[in-house]
Structure formats: C-alpha cells, structure tokens
Amino acid sequence: MTDAPRKFTTRRALLGGAGVLFLGGAYLFGVRWRYYGDHLDAVQAHRAATRGDILLVDIRTPEEWRATGVGVGARMLDMRRPDFVEMLDGMAEGDRGRPVALICARGVRSARLSKALTSAGFTRIIDVPEGMIGSFAGPGWLKRGLPVTPV
C-alpha cells in the first residue's frame, strides 16, 4: 500500500515533466523559426504577385513543384542552390528593397530563409507562412483553390 501513492506521484511527475518539455520545445520551435517581418496569406500573395506588386518566389524543390504545381504568379527558385542569393538578386533586378514574398510547403523554410535574407540585406522580405499545403497559419494555397501551373 505504501508503494501505490509513490507510483502515482512518480507517474504524475513524469507526465508533468514530459508536458513541460513538450510545451517548452513547441515554444522554442515556434520562436526559433517564426519570422517577425511582414506576412501575407496565400490569397493576398497571389493577388499581389499577379498585379506585380511583389516578387513571389516558390523556394521548394523541383520534386515538390512537380507534385503540386507552382502557384500562378510565383517564380521557382530552389532554396538549396548554392547561388540562391545571387539568383534572387537577379530576379529582383538588383533591387534588394523590392518586396519579395517567399512561399514553401508549410511555412517553416520560408520563415527561416526570410530571416537569412533580411540579414543578407534584403529589406522587404515577406513570408507566406501557410505555404502551399497549409500550416498553423492557414489552409494553404492548394486548399484555398488558388490556381497552379503544372511543372
């Protein structure tokens, strides 16, 4: 009988500790990858790109482009390219103050790259955090029924 309360307390402590670790990890993950600059949802990004107000860049991989297509109004530039910054600079015609919106699958890579490009001197980087397939930020380009071009 004396072991029962101790086991219960131990389980409760373990579960409580695991919960704290989970929530702490989720918080740190969100803080670490969140981009605190400008954001657009997929509809806003599509409209702005088709009007020519922003340069919308799909930074996913060629495999991802083939699987889902590319949003109409977006330009493709694989973020893994070693010359990514130079290629983006060319797309922006050397104007690092031009509004450039980044979209990926779920917003994690675009947030991370947005931070890096801001550090590299691009002054008007915009994140599309819901991405092509949706995230915590929204349903995504595809679920919103926005047009895509097959690759």
N, C-alpha and C positions, 0 to 999 in steps of 0.2 A: 503493500500500500504506500509506503513512503516513496517508492520509485515513480508512481503514476504522476504526481504533481511535478516532479522534476522533469520527466519526459515531456509532459505537456509544455512546461515552461521552456525547455530546450527547443522543442519544435516551434513554438511561438517566436522565440528569439531568432531561430534560423530563418523562419519565414519573414519576420520583420526585417532582419538584416538583408535578406535577398531582395525584399521590396525596396528598401532604401538604396541598395546598389543599383537595381533596375532603374528607378526613377532618377537617381544621380547620373547614371550613364545616359539615359534618354535626354536629360537636360544638357549634359556636356556635348552630346552628339548634335543636338539642335543648335546650341550656341556656337560650336566649332564650325559647322557647315552653313549656318544661316548667313545670308548676305543682307547687310543692313542698308544697302543703297536702294535705288528705285526698283519697283516691281510692276509687272503688267500681268493680267491674266491672259489666257490664250486668245480669247476673243479680242481684247484690246491690242494684243501683239499682232494678230492677223490684220486687223483694220489699219493699224499704224504702218505696218510693213507694206500693205497693198497701196496705201496712199503715198508711200515714200517718205514718211516721217521718221522712220527708224530703219536701220540695217538689222534685219532679223537673221541670226546665224544659228543653224542647227548643228550642234557640236558633237552629235552622236557618231557612231561608227558606220561605215558602209553597210555592214550586216544589218544594223538597226534601220537604216534608211530603206534597204530592200524589203525588210519585213513589214514596215508600216507605211512607207512612202514618206515624203517630206511635205511639211505644211506649205500651202501656196503662199508665196511672199517671202519664204525663207531661203537662205543660201546655205549650202552644205560646206562645212569645214571641220574635218575630224580633229578633235582636240588633242589627239595623241601625236599629231605631226610635230616633228622637232622644230619646224619653221612656222608653227601656228601663229605666233605674234606677228611675224613678218607678213604672212598671208592675210591676216586680219587687217593689218595696217594697209595693205594694198586694197583690200575690199572697201575700206573706209577712205580710200584715196589720200592716205597720209594724214587725215584729219582725226587726231585722237580725241577731239572734242565732239565728234559726230555721235549721235545717240545710237548705240549698238545694243540690241537685245539678244540674249543667249537663251536657247532652249535645248533641253536634253530629254531624257525619258521621264524622269521623276523629279527633277529639280536639284538633285544633290550635286551633280557635276557642274551644272550651270552656276550654282551658288559658289562653289569652290573656285571655278575659273573666273567668275566675276570679281572675287576678291583679288585674285592674282593679276588680272588685267588692270584693275584700279591701281594696284601697286606698281604696275608697269607703265603708268602714265596715261591710260585711257580715262577720261574724266566723266563720260556719260554712259556708263555701263548699266544696263537694265536686265534684271533677272526675270525669267518666266518660270516661277517656282513649281507650277503644277505640271509642267513638261508636256510631253506628247501623250503619255499614258496615265497621267494622274498621280496625285500625291496628297499629302495633308492639306495642300494649298488649294486644291480644286480637282475637278474630274479629268482635266487634261484635254488637249487638242482633239484627240480622236473621239472621246466620249461626248464632247460638245458638238460633234458633227461638222467640224470645220474642214474645208477642202484640203486634200492632199494630192500631190503629184507622185505617181508611181516612179520608182527608181529601177 
